[in-house]
Amino acid sequence: MLLFLEAIAPLIAIPLILHLLLSWSAKRSRLLTNVIVMIAEAGAAYSISFVFDMILQVSMGRIPSANTIVPVCMWIALSLCCHLSAKQWAAKPYIIMLPYGVLGMLAILVSLVHRQNFLVGLLTIITGFLFASRVSSWTAKPTEQPDGKTHLEL
């Protein structure tokens, strides 16, 4: 029972905390909101890169596949919780892509020592591109200004 709570509690707490933080920051500063989104996306990027690493370790026979089923599912769920909670607040796609790109490039640099990290980095960067491509102009809201013109507010 305790293990079940340890696995489920973060999946409930992360979206709730992110929603509260992002709602609060949206009223104060767009920059603060973007920073919080980038931190959440960094958590998602780390989680998904860890999944890629575990899958590659299994495919190379270094870890038994039975030992990775629960951790892979948990890390995927954590990644999705972070990403789905933050993506609606992102003003631009690069805010989502940047953490994936940085983490992917670090993994590629480490591939000089650990060869499988090249593929981990590449998959992380591709995932960032895919997630960032889902952010479009729906985050921009047209507002009417006092001069009667409609402006696009990000």
C-alpha positions, 0 to 999 in steps of 0.5 A: 500500500505504501509503495502504491501511495509513493507512486501515485502521490507525485502524479497527483501532486505535480499537476496540482502544484504546477497549476497553482504556480502557473495560475499565480505567476500568470497574474504577475509576470509572463517571464516568471510563467515562462521560467516555471514552464521551462522548469516543468519541461526540464523535469519532463525532459529528464524523465523521458530521457531516463526512459530512453536510457532504460529502454536502450539498456534493456535492448543491449542486455545490460538490464533484465526487462522485467526490472524496468516495466514499473520504472519505465511506466512511472517515469513516462507518467511523470514526464507526461504530468510535467509536460501536460501541466505546463504546455498550455502556459507556454507562449512560444514553442522554444520555451518547451524545446529548450530544456529538451535540446539542452538535455539532449545535447548534454547526453550527446556530449556524454556519448564520448564515454557511454555510446548509448547516450548518443541515441538517448540525446537524439531521441530526447531532442526529437521528443522536444521537437514533437512536443514543441510542434504541438504548441501553436497560436492557440495560446495567443489571445486576441484582445481589444485595445482602447484605440479600437484595434485588436492586438494579439496578446501572448 
